[in-house]
């Protein structure tokens, strides 16, 4: 459904057609359920979810702030997210993006400069493949000096 860096490709009847927008100066507190594509430019405090397998896409733009768990087929993050992300198809975190929370997905892309603090749980579409740390827990220990 998505190419490199979120470039969309048309794919059959699963592709969602509805588009929603939460504007820059908007602050929403509560649960959001959506269908199709939802673009967030403002602030959301609370969970955001779509029906899994519906072709849903959640776009969190650069100035957006989301504090809550997310469920969508695809999640594209350029803003700030604090919460767990469940994306059955793909998660993309762009250079300006910040994600503090665990990710559950089949495919992930993290652009250079993005920040991800959490665990990534990769699934093959039916089951989780286990816990994979997002970053090393400690730096590697230096070895003995080499002699030339």
Beta strands, then each sheet from edge to edge (+ up, - down):
strand 1: 19-22
strand 2: 27-29
strand 3: 32-34
strand 4: 37-40
strand 5: 43-45
strand 6: 48-50
strand 7: 57-60
strand 8: 65-67
strand 9: 70-77
strand 10: 80-82
strand 11: 85-93
strand 12: 98-100
strand 13: 103-105
strand 14: 108-110
strand 15: 115-117
strand 16: 119-123
strand 17: 128-133
sheet 1: 1+ 4+ 7+ 9+ 6+ 3+
sheet 2: 1+ 4+ 7+ 9+ 11+ 13+ 16+ 17-
sheet 3: 1+ 4+ 7+ 9+ 11+ 14+
sheet 4: 2+ 5+ 8+ 10+ 12+ 15+
end
